[in-house]
Amino acid sequence: MEILYLLIALSVVLVIAVAGILLWAVRSGQYEDMEGPAWRLLADDDGIRQKPEDIDPDQVKPEPPGLTRIKPRPDSSH
């Protein structure tokens, strides 16, 4: 029976913590723009694709060691 007092107290503390986090998120503007990220994803521009011979080797950043980049197949038509 004594454990119920502890569990009730912990649940009240948990509810207060969740409510505080929710109030902080609402007041800090986390829910202001719900559609903006979706439109930004659709409007994302990857830039102009360049031919490998047009790329300046001084402008290319080296890849970190241990990471491999997946290269597209030559016959793919994107």
PDB file of N, CA, C and O in Angstrom:
ATOM      1  N   MET A   1       0.822  -1.199   0.000  1.00  0.00           N
ATOM      2  CA  MET A   1       0.000   0.000   0.000  1.00  0.00           C
ATOM      3  C   MET A   1       0.865   1.261   0.000  1.00  0.00           C
ATOM      4  O   MET A   1       0.494   2.282  -0.580  1.00  0.00           O
ATOM      5  N   GLU A   2       2.026   1.174   0.661  1.00  0.00           N
ATOM      6  CA  GLU A   2       2.889   2.339   0.734  1.00  0.00           C
ATOM      7  C   GLU A   2       3.474   2.702  -0.625  1.00  0.00           C
ATOM      8  O   GLU A   2       3.774   3.865  -0.895  1.00  0.00           O
ATOM      9  N   ILE A   3       3.632   1.682  -1.483  1.00  0.00           N
ATOM     10  CA  ILE A   3       4.199   1.945  -2.810  1.00  0.00           C
ATOM     11  C   ILE A   3       3.258   2.801  -3.649  1.00  0.00           C
ATOM     12  O   ILE A   3       3.714   3.534  -4.527  1.00  0.00           O
ATOM     13  N   LEU A   4       1.960   2.722  -3.396  1.00  0.00           N
ATOM     14  CA  LEU A   4       1.004   3.543  -4.143  1.00  0.00           C
ATOM     15  C   LEU A   4       1.233   5.026  -3.895  1.00  0.00           C
ATOM     16  O   LEU A   4       1.097   5.836  -4.813  1.00  0.00           O
ATOM     17  N   TYR A   5       1.579   5.388  -2.673  1.00  0.00           N
ATOM     18  CA  TYR A   5       1.850   6.797  -2.385  1.00  0.00           C
ATOM     19  C   TYR A   5       3.049   7.293  -3.201  1.00  0.00           C
ATOM     20  O   TYR A   5       3.047   8.413  -3.713  1.00  0.00           O
ATOM     21  N   LEU A   6       4.057   6.449  -3.310  1.00  0.00           N
ATOM     22  CA  LEU A   6       5.237   6.805  -4.107  1.00  0.00           C
ATOM     23  C   LEU A   6       4.877   6.899  -5.591  1.00  0.00           C
ATOM     24  O   LEU A   6       5.282   7.845  -6.266  1.00  0.00           O
ATOM     25  N   LEU A   7       4.124   5.931  -6.099  1.00  0.00           N
ATOM     26  CA  LEU A   7       3.763   5.935  -7.519  1.00  0.00           C
ATOM     27  C   LEU A   7       2.857   7.114  -7.875  1.00  0.00           C
ATOM     28  O   LEU A   7       3.001   7.710  -8.942  1.00  0.00           O
ATOM     29  N   ILE A   8       1.937   7.446  -6.992  1.00  0.00           N
ATOM     30  CA  ILE A   8       1.061   8.595  -7.244  1.00  0.00           C
ATOM     31  C   ILE A   8       1.877   9.880  -7.257  1.00  0.00           C
ATOM     32  O   ILE A   8       1.665  10.738  -8.113  1.00  0.00           O
ATOM     33  N   ALA A   9       2.796  10.019  -6.329  1.00  0.00           N
ATOM     34  CA  ALA A   9       3.640  11.212  -6.286  1.00  0.00           C
ATOM     35  C   ALA A   9       4.515  11.301  -7.544  1.00  0.00           C
ATOM     36  O   ALA A   9       4.655  12.378  -8.124  1.00  0.00           O
ATOM     37  N   LEU A  10       5.097  10.187  -7.961  1.00  0.00           N
ATOM     38  CA  LEU A  10       5.916  10.196  -9.179  1.00  0.00           C
ATOM     39  C   LEU A  10       5.087  10.521 -10.421  1.00  0.00           C
ATOM     40  O   LEU A  10       5.557  11.230 -11.311  1.00  0.00           O
ATOM     41  N   SER A  11       3.871  10.013 -10.486  1.00  0.00           N
ATOM     42  CA  SER A  11       3.035  10.309 -11.653  1.00  0.00           C
ATOM     43  C   SER A  11       2.634  11.781 -11.681  1.00  0.00           C
ATOM     44  O   SER A  11       2.555  12.375 -12.756  1.00  0.00           O
ATOM     45  N   VAL A  12       2.381  12.371 -10.525  1.00  0.00           N
ATOM     46  CA  VAL A  12       2.050  13.800 -10.479  1.00  0.00           C
ATOM     47  C   VAL A  12       3.251  14.629 -10.928  1.00  0.00           C
ATOM     48  O   VAL A  12       3.096  15.593 -11.678  1.00  0.00           O
ATOM     49  N   VAL A  13       4.442  14.258 -10.473  1.00  0.00           N
ATOM     50  CA  VAL A  13       5.654  14.964 -10.897  1.00  0.00           C
ATOM     51  C   VAL A  13       5.849  14.818 -12.406  1.00  0.00           C
ATOM     52  O   VAL A  13       6.214  15.783 -13.077  1.00  0.00           O
ATOM     53  N   LEU A  14       5.608  13.624 -12.942  1.00  0.00           N
ATOM     54  CA  LEU A  14       5.752  13.399 -14.386  1.00  0.00           C
ATOM     55  C   LEU A  14       4.749  14.233 -15.183  1.00  0.00           C
ATOM     56  O   LEU A  14       5.108  14.805 -16.212  1.00  0.00           O
ATOM     57  N   VAL A  15       3.510  14.309 -14.728  1.00  0.00           N
ATOM     58  CA  VAL A  15       2.494  15.109 -15.418  1.00  0.00           C
ATOM     59  C   VAL A  15       2.882  16.589 -15.388  1.00  0.00           C
ATOM     60  O   VAL A  15       2.714  17.288 -16.387  1.00  0.00           O
ATOM     61  N   ILE A  16       3.386  17.064 -14.280  1.00  0.00           N
ATOM     62  CA  ILE A  16       3.804  18.464 -14.179  1.00  0.00           C
ATOM     63  C   ILE A  16       4.978  18.738 -15.122  1.00  0.00           C
ATOM     64  O   ILE A  16       5.033  19.792 -15.757  1.00  0.00           O
ATOM     65  N   ALA A  17       5.915  17.791 -15.213  1.00  0.00           N
ATOM     66  CA  ALA A  17       7.068  17.964 -16.109  1.00  0.00           C
ATOM     67  C   ALA A  17       6.630  18.001 -17.571  1.00  0.00           C
ATOM     68  O   ALA A  17       7.102  18.841 -18.336  1.00  0.00           O
ATOM     69  N   VAL A  18       5.733  17.100 -17.964  1.00  0.00           N
ATOM     70  CA  VAL A  18       5.247  17.076 -19.348  1.00  0.00           C
ATOM     71  C   VAL A  18       4.475  18.353 -19.660  1.00  0.00           C
ATOM     72  O   VAL A  18       4.639  18.922 -20.739  1.00  0.00           O
ATOM     73  N   ALA A  19       3.645  18.806 -18.742  1.00  0.00           N
ATOM     74  CA  ALA A  19       2.896  20.043 -18.963  1.00  0.00           C
ATOM     75  C   ALA A  19       3.845  21.234 -19.082  1.00  0.00           C
ATOM     76  O   ALA A  19       3.618  22.124 -19.902  1.00  0.00           O
ATOM     77  N   GLY A  20       4.902  21.258 -18.277  1.00  0.00           N
ATOM     78  CA  GLY A  20       5.880  22.345 -18.363  1.00  0.00           C
ATOM     79  C   GLY A  20       6.607  22.345 -19.703  1.00  0.00           C
ATOM     80  O   GLY A  20       6.829  23.407 -20.285  1.00  0.00           O
ATOM     81  N   ILE A  21       6.980  21.167 -20.197  1.00  0.00           N
ATOM     82  CA  ILE A  21       7.646  21.083 -21.499  1.00  0.00           C
ATOM     83  C   ILE A  21       6.701  21.520 -22.606  1.00  0.00           C
ATOM     84  O   ILE A  21       7.114  22.219 -23.531  1.00  0.00           O
ATOM     85  N   LEU A  22       5.441  21.117 -22.523  1.00  0.00           N
ATOM     86  CA  LEU A  22       4.463  21.526 -23.536  1.00  0.00           C
ATOM     87  C   LEU A  22       4.254  23.041 -23.520  1.00  0.00           C
ATOM     88  O   LEU A  22       4.196  23.666 -24.579  1.00  0.00           O
ATOM     89  N   LEU A  23       4.142  23.628 -22.351  1.00  0.00           N
ATOM     90  CA  LEU A  23       3.981  25.083 -22.262  1.00  0.00           C
ATOM     91  C   LEU A  23       5.207  25.812 -22.795  1.00  0.00           C
ATOM     92  O   LEU A  23       5.078  26.830 -23.476  1.00  0.00           O
ATOM     93  N   TRP A  24       6.397  25.297 -22.489  1.00  0.00           N
ATOM     94  CA  TRP A  24       7.619  25.906 -23.028  1.00  0.00           C
ATOM     95  C   TRP A  24       7.623  25.857 -24.553  1.00  0.00           C
ATOM     96  O   TRP A  24       7.982  26.838 -25.204  1.00  0.00           O
ATOM     97  N   ALA A  25       7.221  24.707 -25.133  1.00  0.00           N
ATOM     98  CA  ALA A  25       7.219  24.567 -26.591  1.00  0.00           C
ATOM     99  C   ALA A  25       6.224  25.529 -27.232  1.00  0.00           C
ATOM    100  O   ALA A  25       6.517  26.129 -28.266  1.00  0.00           O
ATOM    101  N   VAL A  26       5.060  25.677 -26.628  1.00  0.00           N
ATOM    102  CA  VAL A  26       4.048  26.581 -27.187  1.00  0.00           C
ATOM    103  C   VAL A  26       4.507  28.030 -27.080  1.00  0.00           C
ATOM    104  O   VAL A  26       4.362  28.794 -28.035  1.00  0.00           O
ATOM    105  N   ARG A  27       5.059  28.419 -25.935  1.00  0.00           N
ATOM    106  CA  ARG A  27       5.494  29.809 -25.745  1.00  0.00           C
ATOM    107  C   ARG A  27       6.711  30.167 -26.586  1.00  0.00           C
ATOM    108  O   ARG A  27       6.877  31.327 -26.961  1.00  0.00           O
ATOM    109  N   SER A  28       7.568  29.191 -26.890  1.00  0.00           N
ATOM    110  CA  SER A  28       8.770  29.490 -27.673  1.00  0.00           C
ATOM    111  C   SER A  28       8.511  29.442 -29.173  1.00  0.00           C
ATOM    112  O   SER A  28       9.428  29.671 -29.962  1.00  0.00           O
ATOM    113  N   GLY A  29       7.275  29.148 -29.581  1.00  0.00           N
ATOM    114  CA  GLY A  29       6.921  29.218 -30.995  1.00  0.00           C
ATOM    115  C   GLY A  29       7.197  27.957 -31.782  1.00  0.00           C
ATOM    116  O   GLY A  29       7.351  28.023 -33.002  1.00  0.00           O
ATOM    117  N   GLN A  30       7.265  26.815 -31.130  1.00  0.00           N
ATOM    118  CA  GLN A  30       7.546  25.570 -31.837  1.00  0.00           C
ATOM    119  C   GLN A  30       6.389  25.166 -32.751  1.00  0.00           C
ATOM    120  O   GLN A  30       6.607  24.444 -33.724  1.00  0.00           O
ATOM    121  N   TYR A  31       5.197  25.600 -32.471  1.00  0.00           N
ATOM    122  CA  TYR A  31       4.030  25.208 -33.254  1.00  0.00           C
ATOM    123  C   TYR A  31       3.472  26.348 -34.101  1.00  0.00           C
ATOM    124  O   TYR A  31       2.325  26.282 -34.544  1.00  0.00           O
ATOM    125  N   GLU A  32       4.257  27.377 -34.330  1.00  0.00           N
ATOM    126  CA  GLU A  32       3.778  28.533 -35.090  1.00  0.00           C
ATOM    127  C   GLU A  32       3.595  28.219 -36.573  1.00  0.00           C
ATOM    128  O   GLU A  32       2.555  28.541 -37.147  1.00  0.00           O
ATOM    129  N   ASP A  33       4.582  27.603 -37.190  1.00  0.00           N
ATOM    130  CA  ASP A  33       4.551  27.362 -38.632  1.00  0.00           C
ATOM    131  C   ASP A  33       4.526  25.863 -38.882  1.00  0.00           C
ATOM    132  O   ASP A  33       5.574  25.219 -38.929  1.00  0.00           O
ATOM    133  N   MET A  34       3.336  25.310 -39.042  1.00  0.00           N
ATOM    134  CA  MET A  34       3.219  23.871 -39.230  1.00  0.00           C
ATOM    135  C   MET A  34       3.357  23.461 -40.694  1.00  0.00           C
ATOM    136  O   MET A  34       3.673  22.303 -40.966  1.00  0.00           O
ATOM    137  N   GLU A  35       3.131  24.367 -41.645  1.00  0.00           N
ATOM    138  CA  GLU A  35       3.186  24.004 -43.059  1.00  0.00           C
ATOM    139  C   GLU A  35       4.490  24.425 -43.732  1.00  0.00           C
ATOM    140  O   GLU A  35       4.805  23.935 -44.816  1.00  0.00           O
ATOM    141  N   GLY A  36       5.242  25.310 -43.119  1.00  0.00           N
ATOM    142  CA  GLY A  36       6.465  25.814 -43.735  1.00  0.00           C
ATOM    143  C   GLY A  36       7.485  24.740 -44.072  1.00  0.00           C
ATOM    144  O   GLY A  36       7.989  24.728 -45.195  1.00  0.00           O
ATOM    145  N   PRO A  37       7.817  23.829 -43.147  1.00  0.00           N
ATOM    146  CA  PRO A  37       8.807  22.807 -43.478  1.00  0.00           C
ATOM    147  C   PRO A  37       8.381  21.914 -44.642  1.00  0.00           C
ATOM    148  O   PRO A  37       9.226  21.493 -45.432  1.00  0.00           O
ATOM    149  N   ALA A  38       7.096  21.621 -44.761  1.00  0.00           N
ATOM    150  CA  ALA A  38       6.636  20.787 -45.876  1.00  0.00           C
ATOM    151  C   ALA A  38       6.826  21.510 -47.206  1.00  0.00           C
ATOM    152  O   ALA A  38       7.241  20.896 -48.189  1.00  0.00           O
ATOM    153  N   TRP A  39       6.529  22.803 -47.246  1.00  0.00           N
ATOM    154  CA  TRP A  39       6.715  23.554 -48.481  1.00  0.00           C
ATOM    155  C   TRP A  39       8.194  23.740 -48.801  1.00  0.00           C
ATOM    156  O   TRP A  39       8.583  23.720 -49.969  1.00  0.00           O
ATOM    157  N   ARG A  40       9.022  23.923 -47.771  1.00  0.00           N
ATOM    158  CA  ARG A  40      10.462  24.050 -48.010  1.00  0.00           C
ATOM    159  C   ARG A  40      11.044  22.759 -48.568  1.00  0.00           C
ATOM    160  O   ARG A  40      11.961  22.792 -49.389  1.00  0.00           O
ATOM    161  N   LEU A  41      10.516  21.625 -48.127  1.00  0.00           N
ATOM    162  CA  LEU A  41      10.988  20.351 -48.645  1.00  0.00           C
ATOM    163  C   LEU A  41      10.662  20.216 -50.124  1.00  0.00           C
ATOM    164  O   LEU A  41      11.482  19.729 -50.902  1.00  0.00           O
ATOM    165  N   LEU A  42       9.468  20.646 -50.513  1.00  0.00           N
ATOM    166  CA  LEU A  42       9.079  20.553 -51.917  1.00  0.00           C
ATOM    167  C   LEU A  42       9.830  21.557 -52.779  1.00  0.00           C
ATOM    168  O   LEU A  42      10.098  21.284 -53.949  1.00  0.00           O
ATOM    169  N   ALA A  43      10.173  22.707 -52.226  1.00  0.00           N
ATOM    170  CA  ALA A  43      10.840  23.750 -52.991  1.00  0.00           C
ATOM    171  C   ALA A  43      12.356  23.660 -52.895  1.00  0.00           C
ATOM    172  O   ALA A  43      13.054  24.519 -53.432  1.00  0.00           O
ATOM    173  N   ASP A  44      12.876  22.647 -52.230  1.00  0.00           N
ATOM    174  CA  ASP A  44      14.318  22.519 -52.050  1.00  0.00           C
ATOM    175  C   ASP A  44      15.000  22.365 -53.403  1.00  0.00           C
ATOM    176  O   ASP A  44      14.625  21.518 -54.214  1.00  0.00           O
ATOM    177  N   ASP A  45      15.996  23.191 -53.623  1.00  0.00           N
ATOM    178  CA  ASP A  45      16.722  23.150 -54.874  1.00  0.00           C
ATOM    179  C   ASP A  45      18.104  22.561 -54.600  1.00  0.00           C
ATOM    180  O   ASP A  45      18.870  23.089 -53.795  1.00  0.00           O
ATOM    181  N   ASP A  46      18.403  21.477 -55.272  1.00  0.00           N
ATOM    182  CA  ASP A  46      19.690  20.822 -55.075  1.00  0.00           C
ATOM    183  C   ASP A  46      20.801  21.507 -55.843  1.00  0.00           C
ATOM    184  O   ASP A  46      21.955  21.090 -55.747  1.00  0.00           O
ATOM    185  N   GLY A  47      20.496  22.518 -56.581  1.00  0.00           N
ATOM    186  CA  GLY A  47      21.508  23.210 -57.362  1.00  0.00           C
ATOM    187  C   GLY A  47      21.597  22.637 -58.770  1.00  0.00           C
ATOM    188  O   GLY A  47      20.918  21.671 -59.116  1.00  0.00           O
ATOM    189  N   ILE A  48      22.434  23.246 -59.552  1.00  0.00           N
ATOM    190  CA  ILE A  48      22.607  22.813 -60.930  1.00  0.00           C
ATOM    191  C   ILE A  48      23.548  21.618 -60.944  1.00  0.00           C
ATOM    192  O   ILE A  48      24.627  21.649 -60.352  1.00  0.00           O
ATOM    193  N   ARG A  49      23.125  20.577 -61.624  1.00  0.00           N
ATOM    194  CA  ARG A  49      23.989  19.412 -61.743  1.00  0.00           C
ATOM    195  C   ARG A  49      25.078  19.704 -62.762  1.00  0.00           C
ATOM    196  O   ARG A  49      24.818  20.220 -63.849  1.00  0.00           O
ATOM    197  N   GLN A  50      26.281  19.367 -62.392  1.00  0.00           N
ATOM    198  CA  GLN A  50      27.412  19.642 -63.266  1.00  0.00           C
ATOM    199  C   GLN A  50      27.998  18.338 -63.771  1.00  0.00           C
ATOM    200  O   GLN A  50      27.901  17.296 -63.123  1.00  0.00           O
ATOM    201  N   LYS A  51      28.602  18.421 -64.931  1.00  0.00           N
ATOM    202  CA  LYS A  51      29.329  17.278 -65.460  1.00  0.00           C
ATOM    203  C   LYS A  51      30.620  17.144 -64.662  1.00  0.00           C
ATOM    204  O   LYS A  51      31.159  18.148 -64.195  1.00  0.00           O
ATOM    205  N   PRO A  52      31.126  15.928 -64.497  1.00  0.00           N
ATOM    206  CA  PRO A  52      32.355  15.755 -63.716  1.00  0.00           C
ATOM    207  C   PRO A  52      33.530  16.556 -64.252  1.00  0.00           C
ATOM    208  O   PRO A  52      34.383  16.985 -63.475  1.00  0.00           O
ATOM    209  N   GLU A  53      33.593  16.766 -65.549  1.00  0.00           N
ATOM    210  CA  GLU A  53      34.724  17.525 -66.097  1.00  0.00           C
ATOM    211  C   GLU A  53      34.597  19.029 -65.843  1.00  0.00           C
ATOM    212  O   GLU A  53      35.580  19.760 -65.967  1.00  0.00           O
ATOM    213  N   ASP A  54      33.393  19.498 -65.489  1.00  0.00           N
ATOM    214  CA  ASP A  54      33.180  20.921 -65.214  1.00  0.00           C
ATOM    215  C   ASP A  54      33.447  21.293 -63.761  1.00  0.00           C
ATOM    216  O   ASP A  54      33.468  22.478 -63.429  1.00  0.00           O
ATOM    217  N   ILE A  55      33.650  20.315 -62.890  1.00  0.00           N
ATOM    218  CA  ILE A  55      33.827  20.585 -61.464  1.00  0.00           C
ATOM    219  C   ILE A  55      35.283  20.953 -61.196  1.00  0.00           C
ATOM    220  O   ILE A  55      36.208  20.271 -61.638  1.00  0.00           O
ATOM    221  N   ASP A  56      35.457  22.035 -60.471  1.00  0.00           N
ATOM    222  CA  ASP A  56      36.793  22.483 -60.102  1.00  0.00           C
ATOM    223  C   ASP A  56      37.303  21.623 -58.945  1.00  0.00           C
ATOM    224  O   ASP A  56      36.659  21.596 -57.896  1.00  0.00           O
ATOM    225  N   PRO A  57      38.423  20.924 -59.087  1.00  0.00           N
ATOM    226  CA  PRO A  57      38.900  20.049 -58.011  1.00  0.00           C
ATOM    227  C   PRO A  57      39.232  20.802 -56.727  1.00  0.00           C
ATOM    228  O   PRO A  57      39.205  20.213 -55.646  1.00  0.00           O
ATOM    229  N   ASP A  58      39.544  22.096 -56.825  1.00  0.00           N
ATOM    230  CA  ASP A  58      39.845  22.869 -55.621  1.00  0.00           C
ATOM    231  C   ASP A  58      38.596  23.175 -54.803  1.00  0.00           C
ATOM    232  O   ASP A  58      38.696  23.464 -53.611  1.00  0.00           O
ATOM    233  N   GLN A  59      37.418  23.115 -55.431  1.00  0.00           N
ATOM    234  CA  GLN A  59      36.159  23.418 -54.754  1.00  0.00           C
ATOM    235  C   GLN A  59      35.541  22.193 -54.081  1.00  0.00           C
ATOM    236  O   GLN A  59      34.618  22.334 -53.279  1.00  0.00           O
ATOM    237  N   VAL A  60      36.039  20.988 -54.395  1.00  0.00           N
ATOM    238  CA  VAL A  60      35.451  19.756 -53.870  1.00  0.00           C
ATOM    239  C   VAL A  60      35.982  19.505 -52.467  1.00  0.00           C
ATOM    240  O   VAL A  60      37.188  19.550 -52.225  1.00  0.00           O
ATOM    241  N   LYS A  61      35.057  19.239 -51.547  1.00  0.00           N
ATOM    242  CA  LYS A  61      35.446  18.928 -50.176  1.00  0.00           C
ATOM    243  C   LYS A  61      35.794  17.437 -50.100  1.00  0.00           C
ATOM    244  O   LYS A  61      35.083  16.613 -50.675  1.00  0.00           O
ATOM    245  N   PRO A  62      36.862  17.083 -49.409  1.00  0.00           N
ATOM    246  CA  PRO A  62      37.178  15.653 -49.280  1.00  0.00           C
ATOM    247  C   PRO A  62      36.162  14.960 -48.383  1.00  0.00           C
ATOM    248  O   PRO A  62      35.663  15.539 -47.418  1.00  0.00           O
ATOM    249  N   GLU A  63      35.866  13.707 -48.720  1.00  0.00           N
ATOM    250  CA  GLU A  63      34.925  12.941 -47.913  1.00  0.00           C
ATOM    251  C   GLU A  63      35.625  12.433 -46.664  1.00  0.00           C
ATOM    252  O   GLU A  63      36.806  12.088 -46.713  1.00  0.00           O
ATOM    253  N   PRO A  64      34.914  12.382 -45.551  1.00  0.00           N
ATOM    254  CA  PRO A  64      35.529  11.854 -44.326  1.00  0.00           C
ATOM    255  C   PRO A  64      35.906  10.389 -44.514  1.00  0.00           C
ATOM    256  O   PRO A  64      35.236   9.673 -45.258  1.00  0.00           O
ATOM    257  N   PRO A  65      36.960   9.935 -43.856  1.00  0.00           N
ATOM    258  CA  PRO A  65      37.354   8.536 -44.007  1.00  0.00           C
ATOM    259  C   PRO A  65      36.290   7.606 -43.430  1.00  0.00           C
ATOM    260  O   PRO A  65      35.663   7.906 -42.414  1.00  0.00           O
ATOM    261  N   GLY A  66      36.104   6.490 -44.091  1.00  0.00           N
ATOM    262  CA  GLY A  66      35.145   5.506 -43.620  1.00  0.00           C
ATOM    263  C   GLY A  66      33.769   5.656 -44.224  1.00  0.00           C
ATOM    264  O   GLY A  66      32.936   4.761 -44.074  1.00  0.00           O
ATOM    265  N   LEU A  67      33.502   6.755 -44.902  1.00  0.00           N
ATOM    266  CA  LEU A  67      32.207   6.942 -45.535  1.00  0.00           C
ATOM    267  C   LEU A  67      32.348   6.703 -47.034  1.00  0.00           C
ATOM    268  O   LEU A  67      33.299   7.170 -47.660  1.00  0.00           O
ATOM    269  N   THR A  68      31.411   5.986 -47.589  1.00  0.00           N
ATOM    270  CA  THR A  68      31.422   5.765 -49.032  1.00  0.00           C
ATOM    271  C   THR A  68      30.171   6.372 -49.616  1.00  0.00           C
ATOM    272  O   THR A  68      29.092   6.274 -49.033  1.00  0.00           O
ATOM    273  N   ARG A  69      30.308   6.980 -50.730  1.00  0.00           N
ATOM    274  CA  ARG A  69      29.181   7.605 -51.406  1.00  0.00           C
ATOM    275  C   ARG A  69      28.623   6.628 -52.424  1.00  0.00           C
ATOM    276  O   ARG A  69      29.378   6.002 -53.167  1.00  0.00           O
ATOM    277  N   ILE A  70      27.307   6.496 -52.462  1.00  0.00           N
ATOM    278  CA  ILE A  70      26.669   5.627 -53.437  1.00  0.00           C
ATOM    279  C   ILE A  70      26.592   6.393 -54.753  1.00  0.00           C
ATOM    280  O   ILE A  70      26.025   7.483 -54.834  1.00  0.00           O
ATOM    281  N   LYS A  71      27.175   5.796 -55.763  1.00  0.00           N
ATOM    282  CA  LYS A  71      27.193   6.450 -57.069  1.00  0.00           C
ATOM    283  C   LYS A  71      26.018   5.939 -57.904  1.00  0.00           C
ATOM    284  O   LYS A  71      25.714   4.746 -57.885  1.00  0.00           O
ATOM    285  N   PRO A  72      25.358   6.842 -58.638  1.00  0.00           N
ATOM    286  CA  PRO A  72      24.237   6.401 -59.463  1.00  0.00           C
ATOM    287  C   PRO A  72      24.722   5.569 -60.642  1.00  0.00           C
ATOM    288  O   PRO A  72      25.852   5.720 -61.106  1.00  0.00           O
ATOM    289  N   ARG A  73      23.860   4.704 -61.107  1.00  0.00           N
ATOM    290  CA  ARG A  73      24.189   3.893 -62.274  1.00  0.00           C
ATOM    291  C   ARG A  73      24.260   4.798 -63.495  1.00  0.00           C
ATOM    292  O   ARG A  73      23.514   5.773 -63.588  1.00  0.00           O
ATOM    293  N   PRO A  74      25.142   4.487 -64.425  1.00  0.00           N
ATOM    294  CA  PRO A  74      25.243   5.337 -65.625  1.00  0.00           C
ATOM    295  C   PRO A  74      23.981   5.339 -66.464  1.00  0.00           C
ATOM    296  O   PRO A  74      23.720   6.316 -67.165  1.00  0.00           O
ATOM    297  N   ASP A  75      23.185   4.271 -66.415  1.00  0.00           N
ATOM    298  CA  ASP A  75      21.991   4.191 -67.260  1.00  0.00           C
ATOM    299  C   ASP A  75      20.769   4.816 -66.611  1.00  0.00           C
ATOM    300  O   ASP A  75      19.700   4.826 -67.221  1.00  0.00           O
ATOM    301  N   SER A  76      20.888   5.342 -65.389  1.00  0.00           N
ATOM    302  CA  SER A  76      19.723   5.937 -64.739  1.00  0.00           C
ATOM    303  C   SER A  76      19.395   7.270 -65.378  1.00  0.00           C
ATOM    304  O   SER A  76      20.289   8.055 -65.696  1.00  0.00           O
ATOM    305  N   SER A  77      18.122   7.519 -65.563  1.00  0.00           N
ATOM    306  CA  SER A  77      17.688   8.753 -66.231  1.00  0.00           C
ATOM    307  C   SER A  77      16.856   9.572 -65.263  1.00  0.00           C
ATOM    308  O   SER A  77      15.627   9.546 -65.324  1.00  0.00           O
ATOM    309  N   HIS A  78      17.504  10.288 -64.384  1.00  0.00           N
ATOM    310  CA  HIS A  78      16.804  11.147 -63.399  1.00  0.00           C
ATOM    311  C   HIS A  78      16.613  12.498 -64.005  1.00  0.00           C
ATOM    312  O   HIS A  78      16.049  13.387 -63.367  1.00  0.00           O
TER     313      HIS A  78
END
